[in-house]
Every structure is written in C-alpha cells, then in structure tokens.
C-alpha cells in the first residue's frame, strides 16, 4: 500500500506539516529551559512514539489482528491526548501561551480533533526519530 502526504491533505480537518511545525515551535518556546515542562514534554514524545508504532502498521495488519489490537491502539491514542493535555496544563500554570492546544483541538468540540491529536503525536515521534541519527 503506497500512500502520500497529498492524500493526507485531502482528509477533513487535517493539520498540515507547516501547522504542526509551527505548533511544535510554540511548544518548544513555551518550555524554554524549564526542566519540569521538559519532563512533561518527554511524556508526549514517549506517547507519540508508542502510538506511531501501532498506527504506522495499522493498514498492513490483517483485519483479525487489527480487531485484536484495537484496544491497545485506542489506549496509545488516549495516552497522546493525555500527554498533550498535561503539557498544556503545565505550561498554562507557568503563564505560558497554550493556544497551540486549542489549535490542535479537543475531542469534546469535534470528533475529528481526536484524529488531529493522534496526527500531532505521530509528528512528534517523527521529529524525534529523525533527530536520533
């Protein structure tokens, strides 16, 4: 199965690569040299990495395997959302701008925002992985 970034952009309410880069830069600026905030950010990196591990191979799995692993995928997706919420709360408590969290979106406002959270978690995992060389 071959997919492309162009296909992703045709889906509803996506975050573009540029959007995710801008959001990530806002997060980094908010964290600055704060060790506590960096530790919370590390939770997001771990959650995104765990989630992308499942998501990247999802369409390659046979349907029975996907059914068997669906709860695990959901839990990993939830962990990304929780990590985003924790990071936003941490930075907000320190008086930092957290408009990025609203830009990603909240599932309670629109179900598609759950996908946007997962997409951003995958972006974080991608950025972390290419910098690990």
Secondary structure, DSSP 8 states (H G I E B T S, - for coil): ----HHHHHTSTT---HHHHHHHHHHHHHHHTT-HHHHHHHHHHHHHHHHHHHHHTTGGGS-HHHHHHHHHHHHHHHHHHHHHHHHHHHHHHHTT---HHHHHH--TTT-THHHHHHHHHHHHHHHHHHHTT-
